[in-house]
Amino acid sequence: MVSAHDLPWPFAGKCHALLCRNYIKERDWYDYSWYLSRGGQINRQILEAALNQQGPWRGKNINIDKDWPKAALAKKLNHSTGTK
C-alpha cells in the first residue's frame, strides 16, 4: 500500500518542523524554499492540528489563518539569526 499526499500536506509538516525545533536545520529551510518556489500552499488544518499536539503551541488551540504561518516563520527566523 502506498500513501500519497498533495504538496500542501507535507508543506504543513515542514512548517511544523521549522516552527517547533529548538535549533536551525538548514535542510528544512531549503525544503521550505522549494515548496515556495512551486507556489506551495500550506494545509492549514494539518499545521494547526500538529501545532496543537506538539511544540510551543501545544494545547493552546490556536486558529491559523492564511497569514499566521508566514508571520510565525519570519519571527522564528529573525529570532534564530538575531535580527529584528
N, CA, C and O atoms as CSV, one atom per row, in Angstrom:
chain,resi,resn,atom,element,x,y,z
A,1,MET,N,N,0.844,-1.170,0.000
A,1,MET,CA,C,0.000,0.000,0.000
A,1,MET,C,C,0.896,1.241,0.000
A,1,MET,O,O,1.908,1.294,0.698
A,2,VAL,N,N,0.507,2.220,-0.786
A,2,VAL,CA,C,1.260,3.468,-0.891
A,2,VAL,C,C,0.325,4.623,-0.552
A,2,VAL,O,O,-0.792,4.707,-1.062
A,3,SER,N,N,0.796,5.503,0.308
A,3,SER,CA,C,0.041,6.711,0.623
A,3,SER,C,C,0.591,7.862,-0.208
A,3,SER,O,O,1.803,8.003,-0.367
A,4,ALA,N,N,-0.296,8.670,-0.727
A,4,ALA,CA,C,0.115,9.837,-1.499
A,4,ALA,C,C,-0.594,11.062,-0.952
A,4,ALA,O,O,-1.762,10.996,-0.568
A,5,HIS,N,N,0.110,12.169,-0.920
A,5,HIS,CA,C,-0.453,13.422,-0.429
A,5,HIS,C,C,-0.174,14.515,-1.445
A,5,HIS,O,O,0.802,14.452,-2.192
A,6,ASP,N,N,-1.035,15.506,-1.465
A,6,ASP,CA,C,-0.760,16.666,-2.294
A,6,ASP,C,C,0.298,17.514,-1.596
A,6,ASP,O,O,0.563,17.308,-0.411
A,7,LEU,N,N,0.907,18.457,-2.301
A,7,LEU,CA,C,2.003,19.252,-1.733
A,7,LEU,C,C,1.637,20.028,-0.466
A,7,LEU,O,O,2.498,20.164,0.404
A,8,PRO,N,N,0.423,20.542,-0.308
A,8,PRO,CA,C,0.119,21.275,0.916
A,8,PRO,C,C,0.256,20.448,2.205
A,8,PRO,O,O,0.536,21.006,3.266
A,9,TRP,N,N,0.065,19.150,2.122
A,9,TRP,CA,C,0.147,18.306,3.320
A,9,TRP,C,C,1.577,18.223,3.846
A,9,TRP,O,O,1.801,18.540,5.014
A,10,PRO,N,N,2.573,17.803,3.021
A,10,PRO,CA,C,3.938,17.757,3.562
A,10,PRO,C,C,4.507,19.149,3.838
A,10,PRO,O,O,5.376,19.299,4.698
A,11,PHE,N,N,4.026,20.171,3.117
A,11,PHE,CA,C,4.469,21.537,3.384
A,11,PHE,C,C,4.061,21.940,4.795
A,11,PHE,O,O,4.810,22.634,5.483
A,12,ALA,N,N,2.892,21.514,5.225
A,12,ALA,CA,C,2.455,21.783,6.603
A,12,ALA,C,C,3.390,21.104,7.599
A,12,ALA,O,O,3.745,21.689,8.622
A,13,GLY,N,N,3.786,19.877,7.300
A,13,GLY,CA,C,4.719,19.167,8.178
A,13,GLY,C,C,6.072,19.846,8.249
A,13,GLY,O,O,6.697,19.897,9.308
A,14,LYS,N,N,6.526,20.373,7.109
A,14,LYS,CA,C,7.804,21.080,7.087
A,14,LYS,C,C,7.727,22.351,7.922
A,14,LYS,O,O,8.655,22.673,8.664
A,15,CYS,N,N,6.611,23.074,7.798
A,15,CYS,CA,C,6.431,24.296,8.590
A,15,CYS,C,C,6.374,23.964,10.078
A,15,CYS,O,O,6.918,24.699,10.902
A,16,HIS,N,N,5.722,22.867,10.416
A,16,HIS,CA,C,5.666,22.444,11.818
A,16,HIS,C,C,7.071,22.184,12.351
A,16,HIS,O,O,7.412,22.611,13.454
A,17,ALA,N,N,7.883,21.483,11.565
A,17,ALA,CA,C,9.258,21.209,11.984
A,17,ALA,C,C,10.045,22.500,12.174
A,17,ALA,O,O,10.753,22.658,13.168
A,18,LEU,N,N,9.922,23.418,11.230
A,18,LEU,CA,C,10.637,24.695,11.330
A,18,LEU,C,C,10.218,25.481,12.569
A,18,LEU,O,O,11.055,26.090,13.235
A,19,LEU,N,N,8.942,25.465,12.870
A,19,LEU,CA,C,8.429,26.245,13.999
A,19,LEU,C,C,8.725,25.617,15.353
A,19,LEU,O,O,8.812,26.327,16.354
A,20,CYS,N,N,8.881,24.304,15.401
A,20,CYS,CA,C,8.968,23.634,16.703
A,20,CYS,C,C,10.367,23.193,17.105
A,20,CYS,O,O,10.592,22.871,18.272
A,21,ARG,N,N,11.304,23.169,16.182
A,21,ARG,CA,C,12.664,22.769,16.555
A,21,ARG,C,C,13.337,23.874,17.355
A,21,ARG,O,O,13.099,25.061,17.132
A,22,ASN,N,N,14.175,23.464,18.283
A,22,ASN,CA,C,14.930,24.420,19.091
A,22,ASN,C,C,16.254,24.808,18.431
A,22,ASN,O,O,17.039,25.565,19.000
A,23,TYR,N,N,16.491,24.293,17.250
A,23,TYR,CA,C,17.729,24.584,16.531
A,23,TYR,C,C,17.410,24.752,15.048
A,23,TYR,O,O,16.334,24.375,14.585
A,24,ILE,N,N,18.351,25.319,14.321
A,24,ILE,CA,C,18.171,25.518,12.891
A,24,ILE,C,C,18.695,24.299,12.144
A,24,ILE,O,O,19.841,23.890,12.332
A,25,LYS,N,N,17.862,23.731,11.309
A,25,LYS,CA,C,18.275,22.648,10.427
A,25,LYS,C,C,18.166,23.203,9.006
A,25,LYS,O,O,17.069,23.366,8.471
A,26,GLU,N,N,19.303,23.485,8.417
A,26,GLU,CA,C,19.309,24.193,7.139
A,26,GLU,C,C,18.552,23.460,6.051
A,26,GLU,O,O,17.991,24.102,5.164
A,27,ARG,N,N,18.516,22.146,6.089
A,27,ARG,CA,C,17.775,21.398,5.072
A,27,ARG,C,C,16.289,21.767,5.115
A,27,ARG,O,O,15.631,21.817,4.076
A,28,ASP,N,N,15.767,22.021,6.302
A,28,ASP,CA,C,14.361,22.418,6.404
A,28,ASP,C,C,14.105,23.732,5.692
A,28,ASP,O,O,13.081,23.879,5.025
A,29,TRP,N,N,15.020,24.698,5.818
A,29,TRP,CA,C,14.841,25.967,5.137
A,29,TRP,C,C,14.974,25.799,3.623
A,29,TRP,O,O,14.285,26.476,2.861
A,30,TYR,N,N,15.850,24.907,3.190
A,30,TYR,CA,C,15.959,24.607,1.757
A,30,TYR,C,C,14.639,24.023,1.255
A,30,TYR,O,O,14.113,24.450,0.227
A,31,ASP,N,N,14.108,23.043,1.989
A,31,ASP,CA,C,12.842,22.426,1.596
A,31,ASP,C,C,11.713,23.460,1.588
A,31,ASP,O,O,10.863,23.454,0.697
A,32,TYR,N,N,11.711,24.337,2.574
A,32,TYR,CA,C,10.694,25.390,2.648
A,32,TYR,C,C,10.745,26.262,1.390
A,32,TYR,O,O,9.712,26.568,0.796
A,33,SER,N,N,11.950,26.654,0.996
A,33,SER,CA,C,12.085,27.489,-0.202
A,33,SER,C,C,11.676,26.709,-1.456
A,33,SER,O,O,11.163,27.297,-2.408
A,34,TRP,N,N,11.898,25.393,-1.461
A,34,TRP,CA,C,11.475,24.561,-2.583
A,34,TRP,C,C,9.955,24.581,-2.719
A,34,TRP,O,O,9.429,24.761,-3.817
A,35,TYR,N,N,9.257,24.398,-1.610
A,35,TYR,CA,C,7.791,24.451,-1.639
A,35,TYR,C,C,7.314,25.821,-2.134
A,35,TYR,O,O,6.406,25.903,-2.962
A,36,LEU,N,N,7.921,26.884,-1.630
A,36,LEU,CA,C,7.532,28.226,-2.055
A,36,LEU,C,C,7.764,28.442,-3.544
A,36,LEU,O,O,6.951,29.080,-4.212
A,37,SER,N,N,8.859,27.918,-4.066
A,37,SER,CA,C,9.177,28.103,-5.482
A,37,SER,C,C,8.172,27.414,-6.394
A,37,SER,O,O,8.079,27.733,-7.579
A,38,ARG,N,N,7.434,26.487,-5.848
A,38,ARG,CA,C,6.398,25.797,-6.609
A,38,ARG,C,C,5.003,26.321,-6.285
A,38,ARG,O,O,3.997,25.661,-6.549
A,39,GLY,N,N,4.963,27.521,-5.709
A,39,GLY,CA,C,3.676,28.126,-5.385
A,39,GLY,C,C,2.972,27.414,-4.254
A,39,GLY,O,O,1.744,27.416,-4.165
A,40,GLY,N,N,3.761,26.807,-3.393
A,40,GLY,CA,C,3.216,25.980,-2.324
A,40,GLY,C,C,2.225,26.685,-1.423
A,40,GLY,O,O,2.433,27.822,-1.001
A,41,GLN,N,N,1.156,25.990,-1.144
A,41,GLN,CA,C,0.170,26.421,-0.167
A,41,GLN,C,C,0.251,25.448,0.998
A,41,GLN,O,O,0.423,24.245,0.796
A,42,ILE,N,N,0.130,25.954,2.197
A,42,ILE,CA,C,0.198,25.124,3.400
A,42,ILE,C,C,-1.201,24.619,3.726
A,42,ILE,O,O,-2.168,25.380,3.700
A,43,ASN,N,N,-1.298,23.343,4.030
A,43,ASN,CA,C,-2.557,22.808,4.528
A,43,ASN,C,C,-2.667,23.286,5.975
A,43,ASN,O,O,-2.073,22.703,6.881
A,44,ARG,N,N,-3.430,24.344,6.172
A,44,ARG,CA,C,-3.508,24.973,7.491
A,44,ARG,C,C,-4.166,24.072,8.523
A,44,ARG,O,O,-3.842,24.168,9.707
A,45,GLN,N,N,-5.064,23.213,8.119
A,45,GLN,CA,C,-5.705,22.296,9.067
A,45,GLN,C,C,-4.687,21.311,9.625
A,45,GLN,O,O,-4.680,21.036,10.825
A,46,ILE,N,N,-3.828,20.778,8.762
A,46,ILE,CA,C,-2.788,19.845,9.211
A,46,ILE,C,C,-1.803,20.567,10.124
A,46,ILE,O,O,-1.438,20.045,11.178
A,47,LEU,N,N,-1.369,21.762,9.727
A,47,LEU,CA,C,-0.425,22.526,10.543
A,47,LEU,C,C,-1.033,22.868,11.900
A,47,LEU,O,O,-0.379,22.722,12.933
A,48,GLU,N,N,-2.257,23.312,11.895
A,48,GLU,CA,C,-2.930,23.669,13.145
A,48,GLU,C,C,-3.033,22.459,14.076
A,48,GLU,O,O,-2.760,22.572,15.271
A,49,ALA,N,N,-3.424,21.313,13.537
A,49,ALA,CA,C,-3.537,20.100,14.350
A,49,ALA,C,C,-2.183,19.690,14.920
A,49,ALA,O,O,-2.085,19.317,16.089
A,50,ALA,N,N,-1.131,19.760,14.087
A,50,ALA,CA,C,0.208,19.382,14.552
A,50,ALA,C,C,0.706,20.325,15.639
A,50,ALA,O,O,1.273,19.878,16.636
A,51,LEU,N,N,0.500,21.626,15.454
A,51,LEU,CA,C,0.959,22.598,16.450
A,51,LEU,C,C,0.188,22.468,17.760
A,51,LEU,O,O,0.746,22.700,18.832
A,52,ASN,N,N,-1.073,22.104,17.682
A,52,ASN,CA,C,-1.857,21.918,18.903
A,52,ASN,C,C,-1.473,20.643,19.644
A,52,ASN,O,O,-1.802,20.491,20.821
A,53,GLN,N,N,-0.776,19.718,18.967
A,53,GLN,CA,C,-0.369,18.462,19.587
A,53,GLN,C,C,1.058,18.477,20.114
A,53,GLN,O,O,1.374,17.785,21.081
A,54,GLN,N,N,1.930,19.274,19.472
A,54,GLN,CA,C,3.351,19.232,19.830
A,54,GLN,C,C,4.005,20.577,19.563
A,54,GLN,O,O,3.708,21.232,18.564
A,55,GLY,N,N,4.883,20.981,20.446
A,55,GLY,CA,C,5.620,22.219,20.262
A,55,GLY,C,C,5.134,23.310,21.203
A,55,GLY,O,O,4.330,23.049,22.098
A,56,PRO,N,N,5.616,24.523,21.003
A,56,PRO,CA,C,5.304,25.618,21.921
A,56,PRO,C,C,3.835,26.038,21.929
A,56,PRO,O,O,3.400,26.728,22.851
A,57,TRP,N,N,3.065,25.633,20.920
A,57,TRP,CA,C,1.635,25.976,20.872
A,57,TRP,C,C,0.760,24.819,21.351
A,57,TRP,O,O,-0.465,24.876,21.244
A,58,ARG,N,N,1.382,23.784,21.873
A,58,ARG,CA,C,0.651,22.589,22.309
A,58,ARG,C,C,-0.460,22.962,23.298
A,58,ARG,O,O,-0.229,23.644,24.296
A,59,GLY,N,N,-1.659,22.495,22.990
A,59,GLY,CA,C,-2.795,22.690,23.875
A,59,GLY,C,C,-3.369,24.089,23.900
A,59,GLY,O,O,-4.288,24.357,24.674
A,60,LYS,N,N,-2.856,24.989,23.077
A,60,LYS,CA,C,-3.338,26.376,23.092
A,60,LYS,C,C,-4.490,26.606,22.115
A,60,LYS,O,O,-5.063,27.694,22.060
A,61,ASN,N,N,-4.818,25.571,21.349
A,61,ASN,CA,C,-5.931,25.640,20.399
A,61,ASN,C,C,-5.878,26.888,19.529
A,61,ASN,O,O,-6.864,27.612,19.391
A,62,ILE,N,N,-4.718,27.122,18.952
A,62,ILE,CA,C,-4.566,28.283,18.085
A,62,ILE,C,C,-5.389,28.097,16.816
A,62,ILE,O,O,-5.654,26.975,16.383
A,63,ASN,N,N,-5.777,29.205,16.242
A,63,ASN,CA,C,-6.524,29.210,14.990
A,63,ASN,C,C,-5.637,29.864,13.942
A,63,ASN,O,O,-5.312,31.047,14.042
A,64,ILE,N,N,-5.252,29.096,12.947
A,64,ILE,CA,C,-4.300,29.579,11.957
A,64,ILE,C,C,-5.035,30.115,10.732
A,64,ILE,O,O,-5.749,29.385,10.044
A,65,ASP,N,N,-4.841,31.409,10.476
A,65,ASP,CA,C,-5.384,31.985,9.250
A,65,ASP,C,C,-4.292,31.952,8.183
A,65,ASP,O,O,-3.205,31.431,8.433
A,66,LYS,N,N,-4.563,32.495,7.006
A,66,LYS,CA,C,-3.604,32.384,5.903
A,66,LYS,C,C,-2.307,33.147,6.150
A,66,LYS,O,O,-1.284,32.796,5.563
A,67,ASP,N,N,-2.310,34.173,6.992
A,67,ASP,CA,C,-1.109,34.972,7.249
A,67,ASP,C,C,-0.275,34.469,8.423
A,67,ASP,O,O,0.902,34.813,8.532
A,68,TRP,N,N,-0.859,33.671,9.290
A,68,TRP,CA,C,-0.174,33.230,10.508
A,68,TRP,C,C,1.123,32.474,10.231
A,68,TRP,O,O,2.140,32.804,10.842
A,69,PRO,N,N,1.144,31.472,9.337
A,69,PRO,CA,C,2.398,30.731,9.142
A,69,PRO,C,C,3.565,31.618,8.706
A,69,PRO,O,O,4.677,31.475,9.215
A,70,LYS,N,N,3.316,32.528,7.772
A,70,LYS,CA,C,4.387,33.402,7.287
A,70,LYS,C,C,4.921,34.286,8.412
A,70,LYS,O,O,6.133,34.449,8.549
A,71,ALA,N,N,4.035,34.850,9.209
A,71,ALA,CA,C,4.460,35.715,10.319
A,71,ALA,C,C,5.221,34.917,11.379
A,71,ALA,O,O,6.241,35.380,11.890
A,72,ALA,N,N,4.736,33.734,11.707
A,72,ALA,CA,C,5.392,32.911,12.734
A,72,ALA,C,C,6.762,32.445,12.262
A,72,ALA,O,O,7.713,32.422,13.044
A,73,LEU,N,N,6.873,32.071,10.985
A,73,LEU,CA,C,8.167,31.640,10.450
A,73,LEU,C,C,9.148,32.803,10.372
A,73,LEU,O,O,10.336,32.625,10.643
A,74,ALA,N,N,8.674,33.985,10.007
A,74,ALA,CA,C,9.553,35.167,9.971
A,74,ALA,C,C,10.061,35.483,11.367
A,74,ALA,O,O,11.239,35.794,11.544
A,75,LYS,N,N,9.190,35.408,12.352
A,75,LYS,CA,C,9.598,35.660,13.741
A,75,LYS,C,C,10.630,34.635,14.193
A,75,LYS,O,O,11.616,34.988,14.841
A,76,LYS,N,N,10.409,33.380,13.858
A,76,LYS,CA,C,11.348,32.317,14.235
A,76,LYS,C,C,12.700,32.529,13.563
A,76,LYS,O,O,13.741,32.391,14.206
A,77,LEU,N,N,12.694,32.862,12.283
A,77,LEU,CA,C,13.942,33.085,11.561
A,77,LEU,C,C,14.681,34.295,12.115
A,77,LEU,O,O,15.895,34.240,12.311
A,78,ASN,N,N,13.971,35.379,12.368
A,78,ASN,CA,C,14.598,36.573,12.927
A,78,ASN,C,C,15.183,36.309,14.310
A,78,ASN,O,O,16.267,36.794,14.636
A,79,HIS,N,N,14.467,35.546,15.111
A,79,HIS,CA,C,14.952,35.207,16.456
A,79,HIS,C,C,16.192,34.315,16.363
A,79,HIS,O,O,17.145,34.485,17.123
A,80,SER,N,N,16.170,33.364,15.422
A,80,SER,CA,C,17.289,32.418,15.267
A,80,SER,C,C,18.556,33.103,14.764
A,80,SER,O,O,19.667,32.704,15.115
A,81,THR,N,N,18.383,34.141,13.938
A,81,THR,CA,C,19.544,34.806,13.371
A,81,THR,C,C,19.967,36.034,14.170
A,81,THR,O,O,21.003,36.640,13.894
A,82,GLY,N,N,19.155,36.394,15.165
A,82,GLY,CA,C,19.493,37.529,15.993
A,82,GLY,C,C,19.088,38.866,15.412
A,82,GLY,O,O,19.486,39.909,15.930
A,83,THR,N,N,18.296,38.856,14.338
A,83,THR,CA,C,17.818,40.113,13.755
A,83,THR,C,C,16.415,40.399,14.230
A,83,THR,O,O,15.737,39.532,14.782
A,84,LYS,N,N,15.988,41.631,14.008
A,84,LYS,CA,C,14.638,42.016,14.436
A,84,LYS,C,C,13.866,42.618,13.297
A,84,LYS,O,O,12.709,43.001,13.469
